[in-house]
Amino acid sequence: GGTALRLALPSAPAQIDLVGRQAGSRVIFVMHTDNLARDHATLLARGVVFEEGPRNEAYGSVAVFLDCCGNRWDLIQPAP
């Protein structure tokens, strides 16, 4: 009934070289929100690095941020 994300530390040199680049330069994860402005401000205040600030798209509003390993995430507020 829910979603889980398992995070694991790399255990071999080949894995270490790929940390943060599992999807090349593309976004690999998506996080939905009901209030992009609020969550963007909260994440910024906590030191999260955003590659792209909030922008409007046909599907909703989105901002792209990096996690601690360099993976790109979309923070999306779906269009009503």
PyMOL commands that set and color helices and strands:
alter all, ss='L'
color gray80, all
select helices_A, chain A and resi 13-18+36-45
alter helices_A, ss='H'
color red, helices_A
select strands_A, chain A and resi 29-32+49-57+60-66+72-78
alter strands_A, ss='S'
color yellow, strands_A
deselect
rebuild
show_as cartoon
